[in-house]
Each structure stands twice: as structure tokens, then as C-alpha cells.
Amino acid sequence: MIRRSFHIGWERIMETTTPDYLPFMRMWMDMFSKMPGGNGSAETFPTDAARQMRDNYLQSLSRQSEEFMRSPQFLDMMKQSTDAAIAFRQQVNEMLVRTHHALGGVAKPDVDGLLMAVRRCETRVLDKLDELSARIETLEKAQQTNRGKTSRKTKRTGASEGDNS
């Protein structure tokens, strides 16, 4: 039933198209009708031959597709398409920002700018803390060195005073 309606549908299309295309369309319809499963007779093509034809067709299609996709024309077209998509996205983002500002709202770039400023301040504060920590460590080492020298002097002076008495 479905095949019959499909075939009838093609007949209608063939009747409405210009006569120049009719032989071409009939050729394809004849080919499809003779393929396995086209009209119910699977004996028109042996299974191995059909598989081999399918494999050859797919290999050829794959090879041609790969050659086309590696061609400079295709790569250039893809680059232009990608560039156009990026430019369009930037225009949309700019329009959304202007709309947010016009409505008195806060836009994403505003928040991003604020976050970047906070991060810069945080980095500066942490750098200063590291610097102060290093200076404190230096002062503590110097103070410990001075205490060590002072305690040695008091031991020497205390020993020499004990000898005098």
C-alpha cells in the first residue's frame, strides 16, 4: 500500500514537471524499482553483489567527501562562515548590553569588569602581604641573631667578673 502510494506520488510529480526532466526521473525510478526491496523481488541483485556495490559506493562517497572537505575552497568558506558567526555573536552581545543599559539594568560586561577590578585588588593585597611577611621574617632573624650575640656577651662579662672577685 505504501509503495503503491509512493509510486503514484512520483507519477504525479512526473506529470507536473517539465518534459526535460522526465527521462532523468524515469531512469532513477526504474533503478529504484529494480533494487532489492523496491518492488518485492530480491532476486534482481544477488546479496553479495549488492553489498559490494554498496561498499564501493560508500567508499567512493567517503573519498570524494574527504577530498571536498580538504579543498582550499571549502576551508576558506568554513573560515568565512566561522568569522561571520563570531562577528554576529559579538553584534548580538553589544546590542544586549546597550538594551540592558537603556533599561537601567546591569549587563554582564559590567559585572565582569567589576570582578576583574576586585581580582586585581586582591592580587595587589596578597602581594603586599607576602612582601610584609618576608620583611617580618628578616627582622625576626635579625632580632634572634642580636639576642644570641647579647647572651654571649653577658656570659663572657659574667665569667670575667666572677674571676675578679
N, C-alpha and C positions, 0 to 999 in steps of 0.2 A: 504494500500500500504506500509506504513512504517512498520507495524507489519510483513507483509509478508517478506520484505527485511531483517528485524531484524532476523526473524526465519531462513531465507536462510543463513544469515551470520553465525548464530550459527551452522547450518548444515555443513558449510564449515570448521569451526573451529573444529567441532567434527570429521570430516573426516581426518583432518591433525594432530590431537593429537594422542598420543599413546593409544592403546586399554585399558590400565589400568584405564585411566581417563574417558572413555566413560560412564560407568554406573553411575558414580557420576554426570557427567554433564547432562546426560539424566534425572536423578532424579530431579535436580534443574530446568531444562527446563520444566519438567512435572508439578512441583509445581508452577512455574511462570505462566504457561499457564492456570492453574486451578484457579488462583487468580482472584478476581473481576477485570474486565477491561483487563485481559490478552488476552482473545480471544473474548471478546464482551459479554459473558454471565455473568451477575451479579448474577445469581441465584445459583452459586456454593457455596457461603458463604452468610449467612444472614448478614445484615448490622451490627446488634448488636454484633453478634459473631465475625465479622471481627474487629470491634472496640475493643472488649475485648481482642482479640488476639494481636492486635497492642499495646494496653496499657500494657498488660503483657510483651510483647517482649521489649518495651521501658523501662519499669521499671527494668526488668532483665538486660538489657544492661546498664542502668544507674548505677545500683548497682554494676555490675561487673567492669565497668569503674572506679567508685569511689574507689573500693577496690584495683584495679590495681594501680591507681594514688597515693594511700596512702601507698603502699607497700614500704619496705625499698629498694628493688632493683630499683624501678622506681625513688624514691627520690635520691638515690645515682647516678643513671645515669643522672638525671637532674642536680645535683650538678656538676658532672664531665663535662657535656656539657656546663654549665654556666661558669665554671672555664676556660675551653678551649676557649670559646668565648671571655672572658676577656683577656686571655693571647694573643690570636690572635690580638685583637684590640690594645693591647699595642705594639706588634711587628710591626703592621702596622704604628702606630703613630711614633715609633722610626725610622722606615725606611723613613717616610715622612720628619722627622726632619733632618736626615742625607742627604736626597736628597736636601732639601732647603739649607742646609749649603754648600753642594757640588756645588750648582748653585750660591752661593754667596747671597742668599736671607736670609730673616729673618723668623724664624719659630715661631709658636705660643708659645712654651715654653719660647723662648727668650723674647717675648713681655710680657708674664705672669710674668716672673722673674723681668722685669723692673717695671711693675705695682706694684708688691709686695714691691720692694725696695722703690718706691715713697710713697706707703701707710705707710710703716714703718717710713719714714722720716716725713711724715705728722703727724703721731701719736706722734712722739717724739716732734715735734714743738708745737703741740697743748697741750701736757702735760706740756712743759716748759712754755707756755703762761698761762696756768691755775695756775701753781706754782707762776709765777711772779704776776699774778693778785691777788692771795691770799696774797703775801708779800706786795703788794701795799696797799691793804685794811688794813692790820695790821698796816702799817706805818701811813696811814691816820687816823685810830682810835687813835693811839698813839699821833699824832700831835694834834688832836682835844682835847684829854684829857689834853695835855700840855697847850693848849690855854685856856681851861677852868680854869685850876689852875692859870695861869698867870693873867687872868682877875679878878679872885677873890682876888689875892694878891694886884693888883693895886687898887681895890675898897677899900680894908682894909687900905692900906697905904694912899690913898687919904682921907679917912674918919678920920684917925688919924692925919693927917697934918692939916685938917680943924679944929680940936679941939684945936690944939696948937696955932692957930692964933687968 
